[in-house]
Amino acid sequence: MAKSLKEVWWVKITGGAEPMQFYAGVRNLDQLIELAERNGFTIDLEDVSRVPNVVGIKEGEWKAVP
């Protein structure tokens, strides 16, 4: 069972038609890059930051920012 994390990554993706923002439930930057690549996204490392997990994301999840 996936664990809920205390902090998650906030990610902004600007490669598509519309900029998108996501929360990613990973522990480090390497996992963040791997998760993005698995989902077909390229991220700009200047547009990422650690934030409190107020949305209840579990490890390995990737959710759009409402």
All heavy atoms as TSV, in Angstrom:
chain	resi	resn	atom	element	x	y	z
A	1	MET	N	N	0.842	-1.190	0.000
A	1	MET	CA	C	0.000	0.000	0.000
A	1	MET	C	C	0.887	1.254	0.000
A	1	MET	O	O	1.848	1.344	0.748
A	1	MET	CB	C	-0.892	-0.024	1.230
A	1	MET	CG	C	-1.899	1.067	1.258
A	1	MET	SD	S	-3.065	0.760	2.606
A	1	MET	CE	C	-3.613	2.399	2.867
A	2	ALA	N	N	0.559	2.217	-0.830
A	2	ALA	CA	C	1.346	3.442	-0.936
A	2	ALA	C	C	1.155	4.312	0.298
A	2	ALA	O	O	0.055	4.428	0.827
A	2	ALA	CB	C	0.952	4.203	-2.189
A	3	LYS	N	N	2.249	4.910	0.726
A	3	LYS	CA	C	2.215	5.778	1.894
A	3	LYS	C	C	1.892	7.208	1.496
A	3	LYS	O	O	2.283	7.667	0.437
A	3	LYS	CB	C	3.588	5.760	2.579
A	3	LYS	CG	C	3.938	4.447	3.207
A	3	LYS	CD	C	5.363	4.382	3.709
A	3	LYS	CE	C	5.810	5.628	4.410
A	3	LYS	NZ	N	7.151	5.543	4.970
A	4	SER	N	N	1.196	7.905	2.383
A	4	SER	CA	C	0.966	9.328	2.187
A	4	SER	C	C	2.240	10.053	2.606
A	4	SER	O	O	2.860	9.716	3.603
A	4	SER	CB	C	-0.222	9.788	3.033
A	4	SER	OG	O	-0.507	11.130	2.764
A	5	LEU	N	N	2.641	11.043	1.837
A	5	LEU	CA	C	3.871	11.777	2.102
A	5	LEU	C	C	3.575	13.096	2.798
A	5	LEU	O	O	2.515	13.692	2.596
A	5	LEU	CB	C	4.604	12.044	0.788
A	5	LEU	CG	C	4.984	10.810	-0.016
A	5	LEU	CD1	C	5.501	11.222	-1.391
A	5	LEU	CD2	C	6.020	9.996	0.711
A	6	LYS	N	N	4.535	13.573	3.606
A	6	LYS	CA	C	4.362	14.871	4.269
A	6	LYS	C	C	4.534	16.025	3.292
A	6	LYS	O	O	3.889	17.050	3.413
A	6	LYS	CB	C	5.363	15.015	5.411
A	6	LYS	CG	C	5.049	14.130	6.588
A	6	LYS	CD	C	5.998	14.388	7.719
A	6	LYS	CE	C	5.660	13.472	8.887
A	6	LYS	NZ	N	6.544	13.678	10.006
A	7	GLU	N	N	5.446	15.847	2.332
A	7	GLU	CA	C	5.669	16.865	1.320
A	7	GLU	C	C	5.594	16.226	-0.061
A	7	GLU	O	O	5.902	15.050	-0.223
A	7	GLU	CB	C	7.049	17.502	1.474
A	7	GLU	CG	C	7.188	18.427	2.640
A	7	GLU	CD	C	8.527	19.158	2.604
A	7	GLU	OE1	O	9.555	18.554	2.258
A	7	GLU	OE2	O	8.520	20.341	2.935
A	8	VAL	N	N	5.175	17.001	-1.039
A	8	VAL	CA	C	5.122	16.554	-2.427
A	8	VAL	C	C	5.795	17.615	-3.296
A	8	VAL	O	O	6.134	18.691	-2.821
A	8	VAL	CB	C	3.665	16.309	-2.902
A	8	VAL	CG1	C	3.036	15.158	-2.153
A	8	VAL	CG2	C	2.810	17.557	-2.760
A	9	TRP	N	N	5.959	17.331	-4.557
A	9	TRP	CA	C	6.533	18.290	-5.490
A	9	TRP	C	C	5.420	18.988	-6.253
A	9	TRP	O	O	4.489	18.352	-6.717
A	9	TRP	CB	C	7.448	17.576	-6.484
A	9	TRP	CG	C	8.724	17.097	-5.872
A	9	TRP	CD1	C	8.913	15.884	-5.279
A	9	TRP	CD2	C	9.952	17.792	-5.779
A	9	TRP	NE1	N	10.201	15.805	-4.825
A	9	TRP	CE2	C	10.862	16.950	-5.118
A	9	TRP	CE3	C	10.384	19.046	-6.190
A	9	TRP	CZ2	C	12.170	17.326	-4.871
A	9	TRP	CZ3	C	11.693	19.412	-5.942
A	9	TRP	CH2	C	12.575	18.561	-5.286
A	10	TRP	N	N	5.527	20.288	-6.372
A	10	TRP	CA	C	4.657	21.073	-7.248
A	10	TRP	C	C	5.430	21.247	-8.547
A	10	TRP	O	O	6.610	21.588	-8.543
A	10	TRP	CB	C	4.351	22.431	-6.628
A	10	TRP	CG	C	3.661	23.358	-7.581
A	10	TRP	CD1	C	2.317	23.423	-7.816
A	10	TRP	CD2	C	4.259	24.328	-8.439
A	10	TRP	NE1	N	2.050	24.381	-8.773
A	10	TRP	CE2	C	3.238	24.950	-9.165
A	10	TRP	CE3	C	5.563	24.728	-8.672
A	10	TRP	CZ2	C	3.463	25.944	-10.090
A	10	TRP	CZ3	C	5.790	25.721	-9.603
A	10	TRP	CH2	C	4.746	26.320	-10.298
A	11	VAL	N	N	4.779	20.960	-9.672
A	11	VAL	CA	C	5.446	20.970	-10.978
A	11	VAL	C	C	4.611	21.776	-11.968
A	11	VAL	O	O	3.406	21.582	-12.058
A	11	VAL	CB	C	5.584	19.522	-11.529
A	11	VAL	CG1	C	6.337	19.521	-12.836
A	11	VAL	CG2	C	6.225	18.606	-10.516
A	12	LYS	N	N	5.266	22.639	-12.731
A	12	LYS	CA	C	4.595	23.366	-13.812
A	12	LYS	C	C	5.160	22.848	-15.128
A	12	LYS	O	O	6.368	22.783	-15.310
A	12	LYS	CB	C	4.842	24.864	-13.694
A	12	LYS	CG	C	4.104	25.679	-14.739
A	12	LYS	CD	C	4.324	27.156	-14.508
A	12	LYS	CE	C	3.605	27.976	-15.537
A	12	LYS	NZ	N	3.878	29.412	-15.344
A	13	ILE	N	N	4.270	22.455	-16.044
A	13	ILE	CA	C	4.665	21.931	-17.346
A	13	ILE	C	C	4.179	22.908	-18.405
A	13	ILE	O	O	2.997	23.237	-18.461
A	13	ILE	CB	C	4.058	20.539	-17.582
A	13	ILE	CG1	C	4.559	19.589	-16.499
A	13	ILE	CG2	C	4.411	20.018	-18.961
A	13	ILE	CD1	C	3.841	18.278	-16.463
A	14	THR	N	N	5.085	23.369	-19.240
A	14	THR	CA	C	4.723	24.394	-20.218
A	14	THR	C	C	4.842	23.919	-21.658
A	14	THR	O	O	4.718	24.701	-22.577
A	14	THR	CB	C	5.613	25.641	-20.031
A	14	THR	OG1	O	6.979	25.246	-20.131
A	14	THR	CG2	C	5.355	26.300	-18.701
A	15	GLY	N	N	5.076	22.626	-21.894
A	15	GLY	CA	C	5.309	22.133	-23.252
A	15	GLY	C	C	4.067	21.956	-24.106
A	15	GLY	O	O	4.166	21.895	-25.314
A	16	GLY	N	N	2.885	21.851	-23.508
A	16	GLY	CA	C	1.669	21.582	-24.272
A	16	GLY	C	C	0.975	22.847	-24.735
A	16	GLY	O	O	1.509	23.935	-24.691
A	17	ALA	N	N	-0.267	22.665	-25.168
A	17	ALA	CA	C	-1.063	23.792	-25.641
A	17	ALA	C	C	-1.349	24.781	-24.513
A	17	ALA	O	O	-1.352	25.983	-24.718
A	17	ALA	CB	C	-2.375	23.274	-26.231
A	18	GLU	N	N	-1.598	24.257	-23.327
A	18	GLU	CA	C	-1.874	25.089	-22.153
A	18	GLU	C	C	-0.899	24.699	-21.041
A	18	GLU	O	O	-0.661	23.520	-20.831
A	18	GLU	CB	C	-3.295	24.831	-21.643
A	18	GLU	CG	C	-4.378	25.142	-22.639
A	18	GLU	CD	C	-5.057	26.448	-22.322
A	18	GLU	OE1	O	-4.952	26.909	-21.189
A	18	GLU	OE2	O	-5.685	27.000	-23.221
A	19	PRO	N	N	-0.346	25.660	-20.310
A	19	PRO	CA	C	0.494	25.290	-19.169
A	19	PRO	C	C	-0.330	24.499	-18.147
A	19	PRO	O	O	-1.504	24.782	-17.949
A	19	PRO	CB	C	0.930	26.631	-18.581
A	19	PRO	CG	C	0.738	27.613	-19.684
A	19	PRO	CD	C	-0.399	27.096	-20.513
A	20	MET	N	N	0.269	23.494	-17.547
A	20	MET	CA	C	-0.413	22.677	-16.547
A	20	MET	C	C	0.410	22.668	-15.268
A	20	MET	O	O	1.627	22.824	-15.308
A	20	MET	CB	C	-0.577	21.244	-17.045
A	20	MET	CG	C	-1.425	21.111	-18.287
A	20	MET	SD	S	-1.596	19.387	-18.798
A	20	MET	CE	C	0.046	19.041	-19.379
A	21	GLN	N	N	-0.273	22.452	-14.154
A	21	GLN	CA	C	0.395	22.333	-12.871
A	21	GLN	C	C	-0.040	21.033	-12.215
A	21	GLN	O	O	-1.208	20.681	-12.271
A	21	GLN	CB	C	0.044	23.514	-11.972
A	21	GLN	CG	C	0.498	24.842	-12.528
A	21	GLN	CD	C	0.056	25.990	-11.654
A	21	GLN	OE1	O	-0.004	25.880	-10.447
A	21	GLN	NE2	N	-0.259	27.103	-12.275
A	22	PHE	N	N	0.912	20.352	-11.606
A	22	PHE	CA	C	0.646	19.074	-10.962
A	22	PHE	C	C	1.311	19.002	-9.605
A	22	PHE	O	O	2.289	19.694	-9.344
A	22	PHE	CB	C	1.214	17.914	-11.803
A	22	PHE	CG	C	0.469	17.647	-13.069
A	22	PHE	CD1	C	0.798	18.304	-14.236
A	22	PHE	CD2	C	-0.564	16.731	-13.098
A	22	PHE	CE1	C	0.122	18.063	-15.408
A	22	PHE	CE2	C	-1.256	16.478	-14.268
A	22	PHE	CZ	C	-0.918	17.142	-15.423
A	23	TYR	N	N	0.773	18.125	-8.764
A	23	TYR	CA	C	1.456	17.694	-7.554
A	23	TYR	C	C	1.940	16.279	-7.825
A	23	TYR	O	O	1.203	15.460	-8.374
A	23	TYR	CB	C	0.520	17.662	-6.357
A	23	TYR	CG	C	0.047	19.009	-5.885
A	23	TYR	CD1	C	-1.297	19.337	-5.925
A	23	TYR	CD2	C	0.940	19.946	-5.392
A	23	TYR	CE1	C	-1.747	20.568	-5.484
A	23	TYR	CE2	C	0.500	21.183	-4.941
A	23	TYR	CZ	C	-0.847	21.485	-4.995
A	23	TYR	OH	O	-1.278	22.698	-4.549
A	24	ALA	N	N	3.176	15.978	-7.459
A	24	ALA	CA	C	3.738	14.648	-7.677
A	24	ALA	C	C	4.179	14.060	-6.340
A	24	ALA	O	O	4.933	14.687	-5.597
A	24	ALA	CB	C	4.931	14.724	-8.623
A	25	GLY	N	N	3.701	12.863	-6.048
A	25	GLY	CA	C	4.028	12.184	-4.801
A	25	GLY	C	C	5.293	11.355	-4.922
A	25	GLY	O	O	5.229	10.131	-5.042
A	26	VAL	N	N	6.435	12.021	-4.933
A	26	VAL	CA	C	7.725	11.346	-4.998
A	26	VAL	C	C	8.639	11.923	-3.920
A	26	VAL	O	O	8.418	13.026	-3.440
A	26	VAL	CB	C	8.382	11.480	-6.394
A	26	VAL	CG1	C	7.573	10.724	-7.443
A	26	VAL	CG2	C	8.531	12.924	-6.802
A	27	ARG	N	N	9.663	11.173	-3.569
A	27	ARG	CA	C	10.543	11.568	-2.471
A	27	ARG	C	C	11.714	12.456	-2.887
A	27	ARG	O	O	12.236	13.205	-2.080
A	27	ARG	CB	C	11.079	10.335	-1.763
A	27	ARG	CG	C	9.984	9.549	-1.097
A	27	ARG	CD	C	10.544	8.388	-0.311
A	27	ARG	NE	N	9.473	7.636	0.313
A	27	ARG	CZ	C	8.940	7.932	1.475
A	27	ARG	NH1	N	9.363	8.972	2.153
A	27	ARG	NH2	N	7.969	7.197	1.971
A	28	ASN	N	N	12.136	12.360	-4.151
A	28	ASN	CA	C	13.297	13.155	-4.553
A	28	ASN	C	C	13.191	13.561	-6.025
A	28	ASN	O	O	12.292	13.136	-6.744
A	28	ASN	CB	C	14.608	12.400	-4.271
A	28	ASN	CG	C	14.684	11.074	-4.989
A	28	ASN	OD1	O	14.446	10.994	-6.182
A	28	ASN	ND2	N	14.998	10.018	-4.259
A	29	LEU	N	N	14.125	14.390	-6.440
A	29	LEU	CA	C	14.090	14.952	-7.782
A	29	LEU	C	C	14.254	13.880	-8.860
A	29	LEU	O	O	13.609	13.953	-9.908
A	29	LEU	CB	C	15.185	16.014	-7.906
A	29	LEU	CG	C	15.073	17.009	-9.036
A	29	LEU	CD1	C	13.715	17.692	-9.047
A	29	LEU	CD2	C	16.178	18.033	-8.943
A	30	ASP	N	N	15.083	12.875	-8.616
A	30	ASP	CA	C	15.249	11.798	-9.596
A	30	ASP	C	C	13.931	11.068	-9.839
A	30	ASP	O	O	13.577	10.763	-10.978
A	30	ASP	CB	C	16.310	10.794	-9.136
A	30	ASP	CG	C	17.718	11.374	-9.180
A	30	ASP	OD1	O	17.951	12.323	-9.965
A	30	ASP	OD2	O	18.584	10.883	-8.431
A	31	GLN	N	N	13.195	10.789	-8.769
A	31	GLN	CA	C	11.895	10.128	-8.911
A	31	GLN	C	C	10.910	11.032	-9.638
A	31	GLN	O	O	10.079	10.556	-10.408
A	31	GLN	CB	C	11.335	9.738	-7.540
A	31	GLN	CG	C	12.068	8.617	-6.877
A	31	GLN	CD	C	11.502	8.314	-5.497
A	31	GLN	OE1	O	10.862	9.154	-4.868
A	31	GLN	NE2	N	11.743	7.104	-5.019
A	32	LEU	N	N	10.995	12.330	-9.398
A	32	LEU	CA	C	10.120	13.288	-10.072
A	32	LEU	C	C	10.361	13.262	-11.582
A	32	LEU	O	O	9.421	13.186	-12.375
A	32	LEU	CB	C	10.348	14.697	-9.527
A	32	LEU	CG	C	9.569	15.810	-10.213
A	32	LEU	CD1	C	8.067	15.604	-10.065
A	32	LEU	CD2	C	9.982	17.156	-9.663
A	33	ILE	N	N	11.618	13.283	-11.987
A	33	ILE	CA	C	11.954	13.253	-13.415
A	33	ILE	C	C	11.490	11.941	-14.032
A	33	ILE	O	O	10.904	11.927	-15.122
A	33	ILE	CB	C	13.468	13.475	-13.602
A	33	ILE	CG1	C	13.829	14.903	-13.189
A	33	ILE	CG2	C	13.881	13.208	-15.046
A	33	ILE	CD1	C	15.309	15.164	-13.029
A	34	GLU	N	N	11.710	10.827	-13.341
A	34	GLU	CA	C	11.286	9.514	-13.844
A	34	GLU	C	C	9.770	9.449	-14.009
A	34	GLU	O	O	9.257	8.965	-15.024
A	34	GLU	CB	C	11.762	8.431	-12.875
A	34	GLU	CG	C	11.411	7.033	-13.297
A	34	GLU	CD	C	11.879	6.011	-12.274
A	34	GLU	OE1	O	13.026	6.108	-11.819
A	34	GLU	OE2	O	11.071	5.130	-11.929
A	35	LEU	N	N	9.018	9.949	-13.023
A	35	LEU	CA	C	7.558	9.944	-13.093
A	35	LEU	C	C	7.065	10.794	-14.259
A	35	LEU	O	O	6.172	10.395	-14.999
A	35	LEU	CB	C	6.965	10.449	-11.771
A	35	LEU	CG	C	5.450	10.480	-11.666
A	35	LEU	CD1	C	4.863	9.074	-11.749
A	35	LEU	CD2	C	5.032	11.145	-10.358
A	36	ALA	N	N	7.667	11.959	-14.448
A	36	ALA	CA	C	7.276	12.830	-15.558
A	36	ALA	C	C	7.539	12.150	-16.899
A	36	ALA	O	O	6.681	12.161	-17.782
A	36	ALA	CB	C	8.032	14.154	-15.474
A	37	GLU	N	N	8.711	11.547	-17.034
A	37	GLU	CA	C	9.046	10.881	-18.297
A	37	GLU	C	C	8.118	9.711	-18.575
A	37	GLU	O	O	7.710	9.493	-19.718
A	37	GLU	CB	C	10.505	10.424	-18.278
A	37	GLU	CG	C	11.470	11.582	-18.393
A	37	GLU	CD	C	12.926	11.173	-18.241
A	37	GLU	OE1	O	13.220	10.016	-17.843
A	37	GLU	OE2	O	13.790	12.036	-18.519
A	38	ARG	N	N	7.761	8.951	-17.536
A	38	ARG	CA	C	6.828	7.824	-17.713
A	38	ARG	C	C	5.473	8.294	-18.210
A	38	ARG	O	O	4.754	7.569	-18.886
A	38	ARG	CB	C	6.632	7.085	-16.375
A	38	ARG	CG	C	7.465	5.867	-16.213
A	38	ARG	CD	C	6.954	4.938	-15.126
A	38	ARG	NE	N	6.305	5.542	-14.003
A	38	ARG	CZ	C	6.852	5.709	-12.794
A	38	ARG	NH1	N	8.073	5.335	-12.554
A	38	ARG	NH2	N	6.161	6.256	-11.821
A	39	ASN	N	N	5.102	9.524	-17.839
A	39	ASN	CA	C	3.808	10.079	-18.236
A	39	ASN	C	C	3.909	10.959	-19.484
A	39	ASN	O	O	2.952	11.637	-19.851
A	39	ASN	CB	C	3.200	10.863	-17.074
A	39	ASN	CG	C	2.674	9.944	-16.002
A	39	ASN	OD1	O	1.623	9.353	-16.157
A	39	ASN	ND2	N	3.430	9.772	-14.927
A	40	GLY	N	N	5.080	10.981	-20.120
A	40	GLY	CA	C	5.241	11.711	-21.371
A	40	GLY	C	C	5.456	13.205	-21.231
A	40	GLY	O	O	5.229	13.952	-22.184
A	41	PHE	N	N	5.880	13.659	-20.057
A	41	PHE	CA	C	6.096	15.082	-19.837
A	41	PHE	C	C	7.579	15.391	-19.686
A	41	PHE	O	O	8.351	14.569	-19.209
A	41	PHE	CB	C	5.408	15.556	-18.552
A	41	PHE	CG	C	3.925	15.449	-18.579
A	41	PHE	CD1	C	3.266	14.547	-17.771
A	41	PHE	CD2	C	3.171	16.245	-19.424
A	41	PHE	CE1	C	1.887	14.447	-17.787
A	41	PHE	CE2	C	1.793	16.151	-19.454
A	41	PHE	CZ	C	1.141	15.245	-18.630
A	42	THR	N	N	7.949	16.585	-20.097
A	42	THR	CA	C	9.276	17.111	-19.816
A	42	THR	C	C	9.072	18.282	-18.867
A	42	THR	O	O	8.210	19.124	-19.105
A	42	THR	CB	C	9.961	17.596	-21.110
A	42	THR	OG1	O	10.035	16.498	-22.013
A	42	THR	CG2	C	11.348	18.117	-20.820
A	43	ILE	N	N	9.847	18.318	-17.809
A	43	ILE	CA	C	9.682	19.397	-16.846
A	43	ILE	C	C	10.895	20.302	-16.842
A	43	ILE	O	O	12.006	19.876	-17.123
A	43	ILE	CB	C	9.420	18.853	-15.423
A	43	ILE	CG1	C	10.555	17.943	-14.977
A	43	ILE	CG2	C	8.100	18.136	-15.353
A	43	ILE	CD1	C	10.424	17.470	-13.546
A	44	ASP	N	N	10.654	21.565	-16.540
A	44	ASP	CA	C	11.725	22.542	-16.376
A	44	ASP	C	C	12.049	22.577	-14.887
A	44	ASP	O	O	11.188	22.884	-14.073
A	44	ASP	CB	C	11.242	23.915	-16.862
A	44	ASP	CG	C	12.323	24.981	-16.772
A	44	ASP	OD1	O	13.358	24.753	-16.102
A	44	ASP	OD2	O	12.127	26.050	-17.358
A	45	LEU	N	N	13.268	22.248	-14.534
A	45	LEU	CA	C	13.624	22.148	-13.117
A	45	LEU	C	C	13.542	23.484	-12.381
A	45	LEU	O	O	13.561	23.520	-11.165
A	45	LEU	CB	C	15.009	21.515	-12.964
A	45	LEU	CG	C	15.087	20.074	-13.468
A	45	LEU	CD1	C	16.489	19.531	-13.281
A	45	LEU	CD2	C	14.072	19.186	-12.782
A	46	GLU	N	N	13.418	24.587	-13.118
A	46	GLU	CA	C	13.211	25.884	-12.469
A	46	GLU	C	C	11.758	26.054	-12.032
A	46	GLU	O	O	11.449	26.936	-11.241
A	46	GLU	CB	C	13.622	27.021	-13.400
A	46	GLU	CG	C	15.121	27.058	-13.637
A	46	GLU	CD	C	15.539	28.235	-14.495
A	46	GLU	OE1	O	14.738	29.175	-14.674
A	46	GLU	OE2	O	16.675	28.203	-14.981
A	47	ASP	N	N	10.866	25.212	-12.559
A	47	ASP	CA	C	9.442	25.308	-12.242
A	47	ASP	C	C	8.972	24.163	-11.356
A	47	ASP	O	O	7.884	23.610	-11.540
A	47	ASP	CB	C	8.606	25.327	-13.530
A	47	ASP	CG	C	8.696	26.660	-14.252
A	47	ASP	OD1	O	8.864	27.686	-13.577
A	47	ASP	OD2	O	8.604	26.671	-15.484
A	48	VAL	N	N	9.790	23.783	-10.370
A	48	VAL	CA	C	9.401	22.758	-9.403
A	48	VAL	C	C	9.736	23.251	-8.001
A	48	VAL	O	O	10.646	24.047	-7.815
A	48	VAL	CB	C	10.105	21.395	-9.653
A	48	VAL	CG1	C	9.767	20.850	-11.023
A	48	VAL	CG2	C	11.593	21.487	-9.464
A	49	SER	N	N	8.972	22.798	-7.024
A	49	SER	CA	C	9.272	23.133	-5.629
A	49	SER	C	C	8.593	22.117	-4.709
A	49	SER	O	O	7.632	21.456	-5.096
A	49	SER	CB	C	8.820	24.552	-5.289
A	49	SER	OG	O	7.436	24.697	-5.488
A	50	ARG	N	N	9.115	22.007	-3.500
A	50	ARG	CA	C	8.530	21.133	-2.489
A	50	ARG	C	C	7.444	21.913	-1.761
A	50	ARG	O	O	7.629	23.065	-1.399
A	50	ARG	CB	C	9.587	20.695	-1.481
A	50	ARG	CG	C	10.685	19.840	-2.065
A	50	ARG	CD	C	10.287	18.439	-2.317
A	50	ARG	NE	N	10.181	17.690	-1.078
A	50	ARG	CZ	C	9.682	16.479	-0.989
A	50	ARG	NH1	N	9.249	15.869	-2.060
A	50	ARG	NH2	N	9.606	15.855	0.154
A	51	VAL	N	N	6.307	21.263	-1.546
A	51	VAL	CA	C	5.187	21.905	-0.864
A	51	VAL	C	C	4.560	20.914	0.110
A	51	VAL	O	O	4.699	19.703	-0.067
A	51	VAL	CB	C	4.122	22.413	-1.872
A	51	VAL	CG1	C	4.693	23.491	-2.767
A	51	VAL	CG2	C	3.558	21.283	-2.702
A	52	PRO	N	N	3.852	21.388	1.136
A	52	PRO	CA	C	3.150	20.469	2.050
A	52	PRO	C	C	2.098	19.662	1.290
A	52	PRO	O	O	1.472	20.153	0.360
A	52	PRO	CB	C	2.486	21.399	3.067
A	52	PRO	CG	C	3.232	22.685	2.976
A	52	PRO	CD	C	3.713	22.782	1.547
A	53	ASN	N	N	1.903	18.434	1.693
A	53	ASN	CA	C	0.929	17.552	1.043
A	53	ASN	C	C	-0.465	17.788	1.625
A	53	ASN	O	O	-0.981	16.985	2.378
A	53	ASN	CB	C	1.353	16.096	1.223
A	53	ASN	CG	C	0.499	15.142	0.423
A	53	ASN	OD1	O	-0.380	15.548	-0.322
A	53	ASN	ND2	N	0.752	13.856	0.580
A	54	VAL	N	N	-1.089	18.883	1.224
A	54	VAL	CA	C	-2.417	19.228	1.735
A	54	VAL	C	C	-3.532	18.535	0.963
A	54	VAL	O	O	-4.685	18.583	1.373
A	54	VAL	CB	C	-2.652	20.760	1.728
A	54	VAL	CG1	C	-1.698	21.454	2.672
A	54	VAL	CG2	C	-2.528	21.331	0.327
A	55	VAL	N	N	-3.194	17.881	-0.145
A	55	VAL	CA	C	-4.218	17.227	-0.966
A	55	VAL	C	C	-4.235	15.716	-0.782
A	55	VAL	O	O	-4.991	15.024	-1.458
A	55	VAL	CB	C	-4.055	17.602	-2.464
A	55	VAL	CG1	C	-4.391	19.062	-2.684
A	55	VAL	CG2	C	-2.667	17.294	-2.962
A	56	GLY	N	N	-3.418	15.187	0.122
A	56	GLY	CA	C	-3.453	13.766	0.444
A	56	GLY	C	C	-2.892	12.839	-0.623
A	56	GLY	O	O	-3.343	11.709	-0.767
A	57	ILE	N	N	-1.908	13.295	-1.371
A	57	ILE	CA	C	-1.309	12.462	-2.422
A	57	ILE	C	C	-0.464	11.368	-1.785
A	57	ILE	O	O	0.271	11.603	-0.837
A	57	ILE	CB	C	-0.455	13.322	-3.367
A	57	ILE	CG1	C	-1.364	14.273	-4.133
A	57	ILE	CG2	C	0.346	12.460	-4.329
A	57	ILE	CD1	C	-0.633	15.207	-5.032
A	58	LYS	N	N	-0.572	10.189	-2.358
A	58	LYS	CA	C	0.228	9.061	-1.895
A	58	LYS	C	C	1.453	8.893	-2.794
A	58	LYS	O	O	1.493	9.414	-3.899
A	58	LYS	CB	C	-0.605	7.787	-1.890
A	58	LYS	CG	C	-1.776	7.871	-0.924
A	58	LYS	CD	C	-2.324	6.512	-0.616
A	58	LYS	CE	C	-3.514	6.534	0.289
A	58	LYS	NZ	N	-3.588	7.449	1.333
A	59	GLU	N	N	2.441	8.175	-2.302
A	59	GLU	CA	C	3.668	7.968	-3.056
A	59	GLU	C	C	3.367	7.346	-4.422
A	59	GLU	O	O	2.606	6.399	-4.527
A	59	GLU	CB	C	4.604	7.067	-2.263
A	59	GLU	CG	C	5.991	7.010	-2.823
A	59	GLU	CD	C	6.981	6.385	-1.883
A	59	GLU	OE1	O	6.621	5.982	-0.762
A	59	GLU	OE2	O	8.150	6.289	-2.290
A	60	GLY	N	N	3.940	7.951	-5.471
A	60	GLY	CA	C	3.744	7.467	-6.837
A	60	GLY	C	C	2.576	8.104	-7.574
A	60	GLY	O	O	2.413	7.903	-8.768
A	61	GLU	N	N	1.743	8.881	-6.883
A	61	GLU	CA	C	0.597	9.529	-7.537
A	61	GLU	C	C	1.023	10.850	-8.188
A	61	GLU	O	O	1.996	11.469	-7.789
A	61	GLU	CB	C	-0.509	9.816	-6.527
A	61	GLU	CG	C	-1.255	8.601	-6.079
A	61	GLU	CD	C	-2.417	8.938	-5.151
A	61	GLU	OE1	O	-2.316	9.894	-4.362
A	61	GLU	OE2	O	-3.417	8.234	-5.241
A	62	TRP	N	N	0.215	11.277	-9.132
A	62	TRP	CA	C	0.451	12.480	-9.917
A	62	TRP	C	C	-0.906	13.114	-10.136
A	62	TRP	O	O	-1.752	12.533	-10.805
A	62	TRP	CB	C	1.093	11.997	-11.215
A	62	TRP	CG	C	1.443	12.964	-12.277
A	62	TRP	CD1	C	0.649	13.327	-13.324
A	62	TRP	CD2	C	2.674	13.624	-12.468
A	62	TRP	NE1	N	1.318	14.169	-14.146
A	62	TRP	CE2	C	2.576	14.374	-13.629
A	62	TRP	CE3	C	3.865	13.679	-11.749
A	62	TRP	CZ2	C	3.617	15.169	-14.114
A	62	TRP	CZ3	C	4.894	14.467	-12.247
A	62	TRP	CH2	C	4.763	15.182	-13.396
A	63	LYS	N	N	-1.192	14.267	-9.539
A	63	LYS	CA	C	-2.524	14.884	-9.646
A	63	LYS	C	C	-2.425	16.313	-10.158
A	63	LYS	O	O	-1.536	17.053	-9.772
A	63	LYS	CB	C	-3.207	14.929	-8.269
A	63	LYS	CG	C	-3.630	13.597	-7.756
A	63	LYS	CD	C	-4.431	13.758	-6.479
A	63	LYS	CE	C	-4.888	12.415	-5.953
A	63	LYS	NZ	N	-5.634	12.560	-4.701
A	64	ALA	N	N	-3.386	16.679	-10.984
A	64	ALA	CA	C	-3.457	18.056	-11.492
A	64	ALA	C	C	-3.851	18.988	-10.352
A	64	ALA	O	O	-4.639	18.648	-9.490
A	64	ALA	CB	C	-4.480	18.149	-12.615
A	65	VAL	N	N	-3.295	20.186	-10.384
A	65	VAL	CA	C	-3.650	21.219	-9.411
A	65	VAL	C	C	-5.012	21.762	-9.824
A	65	VAL	O	O	-5.200	22.155	-10.975
A	65	VAL	CB	C	-2.604	22.342	-9.396
A	65	VAL	CG1	C	-3.046	23.482	-8.496
A	65	VAL	CG2	C	-1.247	21.795	-8.944
A	66	PRO	N	N	-5.978	21.776	-8.905
A	66	PRO	CA	C	-7.319	22.278	-9.264
A	66	PRO	C	C	-7.320	23.776	-9.536
A	66	PRO	O	O	-6.479	24.484	-9.130
A	66	PRO	CB	C	-8.168	21.949	-8.042
A	66	PRO	CG	C	-7.233	21.646	-6.942
A	66	PRO	CD	C	-5.898	21.336	-7.549
